[in-house]
Every structure is written in C-alpha cells, then in structure tokens.
Amino acid sequence: MNDDTILKSELENWWATGISDIRPGRIRLRGHEISELILDWDFVSVIWLMAMGTTPTDSQSRLFEAALVASVDHGPQAPSIAAARMAATCGIGLNSAMATGVNLLGDVHGGAGQQCVELLYEIRELEDSGVTAGEAAQKVVDAWRLRTKYIPGFGHRFHAYDPRRDPLLGLVDAAIAEGAVGGRYLRIGKEIEAILSQGRTRAIPMNVDGATAIIYAELGFPAPLARGVFALARSVGILAHAWEESNNGTRIKGPMPRSINPRYLGST
Ligand SMILES: CC(C)(COP(=O)(O)OP(=O)(O)OC[C@H]1O[C@@H](n2cnc3c(N)ncnc32)[C@H](O)[C@@H]1OP(=O)(O)O)[C@@H](O)C(=O)NCCC(=O)NCCS
C-alpha cells in the first residue's frame, strides 16, 4: 500500500459507522433504504432501529412506544420544562431552549431510568449466580442504600402514586401474556417496590423512570440508552412548552414573579 492508499483508508475509518451509509443520491440506515423507512416504518420503530440496530417486533414497538409516551411531559413543575420555558423568553432559538431543558435531565430528575435499569440488571445477575429471587433484590437494594438514600425509579415529589405506573405495568403484563417479553424484570421491580415500602406508613411506589426501566430491561436495552430515549421523549414536552412560552410574548421571564424577591440571608 502506498501513502495515498493508507491515508485514504485512515480517513474512511475516522468516522466509520454501522448506522448510516450516505452517498450522493443514496441514504441507507442500518441497511434499509430511506424510501422504505419513509413509506413503511413508523417513527418509534425507526428510533429502535437506529439505537438498537435491530428491527423490533410489533409487540416490542408497542411497549417501547408506551414508555416514550409516558415520558413526554410533566408540566412546568418539572425543572426540565420550566428551564426550557425560561430559556425561550431569552431570545434564543427553539433548539437552544430545548437543549436547556434536556441538559437538566440527570440522575435525580428524568435520568434515573438509567440507574434503575442498572439496578434491575444487577439483581438479575445475582439471581443468575444462584442467589434466590427476593433475596437477591434485598441484597442489591441494601448495597445501593449504603451509597444512596434514594433508590432510582422509586418515589415522587408530586405523586403519592405515579399515574403512569399501572398502565405501563399493565402493558408489560400483556406483553408477557403474548410471549413478547419474559417478565423477569417486572417481578424484580415489584420486589424492590415491596422492599422499599417495608415498615413505612407511606409506601414508596415506582415512578415513571422505574416503570419505563422495567420496560427497557424487558426489551433488552443497555442501561445508558434508557436515559437517551427518555431525553428523546421528554423533548416532545420540552418543545411544546418552549414553543408556547415563546408565543406568550414575555421577555426574560425569571424563575419567579418580579413582585417576589428571594429572601436575603446575608448580613444586613
Ligand atoms: C423523586 C424524589 C427526588 C422525590 O423525593 P422527595 O419528594 O424529596 O422525597 P423525600 O426526600 O421527602 O422522601 C420522603 C421519604 O421517602 C423516602 N424515599 C423517597 N424516595 C425514595 C427512594 N427512591 N428510595 C428510598 N427511599 C425513598 C425518603 O428516604 C424519605 O424517607 P424518610 O421520611 O424516612 O426520611 C426521590 O424519590 C428520588 O430521588 N427518587 C429517586 C430518583 C428518581 O427516581 N427520580 C425520578 C423521579 S420521577
């Protein structure tokens, strides 16, 4: 090989990708012509194809869609939405307002699905090593509790009982009955929920991140993708709120009305 060939090969490998094959007049994604995707695929299945690299079955796609729909919005009470609305009044474009909201999704708000999937996988691995069901969940939850008071995917600041939990888990039950998913992570999720509520007068039920984490684990998603797809779903609500706020005409809307000042705690 001469130097030119080596350089060309190095350049071709620089952004080598298994996702898209783009050439003049041609767009293929994960081996599918873009015309096929446009004409025959739905958006949710295309998200799966792009992120997971495989074609979902109808049942998988339905379950994935439900997790996405459940996550689209939680109103201006959610920091991701409030921040995007505030950003929209600052003279930036919708894309920047959306990025502001998405950037707030982290371990505590909106991003806990990732750790919850990790938790579910950790318990399953312990079971696979021979520890009995139930005991494995207790051991792993105890170990997590040494690191954090808050187990990801459970509890909610607003809802004593997250209204997204039951419909999502109902769909997992239906998918189990169809043979589309195994149901092991649903069982584990419910075990964690029972452990967290033991001895408490007020239960700590699963929240949307927990219920969707069960879905993502049942569907075989790697844990970090749970956060990625949550960000995709929440972007829908963020977009709608940023757009609504940008149409309100208010310029530079701060976090609270101008008539109220934050309490000053310094020396007088
Ligand atoms: C969502 C969250 C921030 C709400 O917290 P909060 O409203 O401040 O709840 P509090 O801190 O007042 O908790 C009330 C009690 O429930 C307990 N609790 C709440 N969430 C818990 C959790 N996920 N795991 C274990 N205990 C929890 C607290 O320890 C506290 O117990 P105490 O009264 O014995 O001290 C919290 O539940 C949490 O961090 N959950 C994990 C992260 C997560 O899933 N985020 C996504 C939210 S949709």
The ligand as a Gaussian input file, in Angstrom:
#p B3LYP/6-31G(d) Opt

LIG

0 1
 C      -38.136000      11.808000      43.262000
 C      -37.523000      12.174000      44.609000
 C      -36.440000      13.233000      44.410000
 C      -38.614000      12.744000      45.484000
 O      -38.029000      12.985000      46.690000
 P      -38.704000      13.848000      47.831000
 O      -40.029000      14.333000      47.427000
 O      -37.709000      14.857000      48.248000
 O      -38.912000      12.778000      48.915000
 P      -38.355000      12.871000      50.365000
 O      -36.874000      13.050000      50.363000
 O      -39.184000      13.866000      51.099000
 O      -38.666000      11.408000      50.833000
 C      -39.698000      11.067000      51.702000
 C      -39.303000       9.751000      52.333000
 O      -39.343000       8.729000      51.338000
 C      -38.043000       8.148000      51.198000
 N      -37.787000       7.966000      49.776000
 C      -38.214000       8.760000      48.761000
 N      -37.768000       8.295000      47.608000
 C      -37.044000       7.191000      47.890000
 C      -36.343000       6.285000      47.092000
 N      -36.296000       6.435000      45.776000
 N      -35.707000       5.255000      47.697000
 C      -35.762000       5.099000      49.023000
 N      -36.419000       5.941000      49.854000
 C      -37.055000       6.978000      49.272000
 C      -37.061000       9.151000      51.790000
 O      -35.917000       8.493000      52.267000
 C      -37.871000       9.758000      52.884000
 O      -37.831000       8.857000      53.966000
 P      -37.823000       9.410000      55.481000
 O      -39.114000      10.147000      55.630000
 O      -37.721000       8.155000      56.267000
 O      -36.589000      10.283000      55.571000
 C      -36.944000      10.917000      45.277000
 O      -37.992000       9.989000      45.477000
 C      -35.825000      10.316000      44.487000
 O      -34.719000      10.819000      44.488000
 N      -36.118000       9.172000      43.797000
 C      -35.060000       8.509000      43.069000
 C      -34.711000       9.230000      41.786000
 C      -35.817000       9.096000      40.783000
 O      -36.372000       8.031000      40.569000
 N      -36.108000      10.193000      40.129000
 C      -37.143000      10.255000      39.131000
 C      -38.337000      10.986000      39.669000
 S      -39.690000      10.901000      38.528000

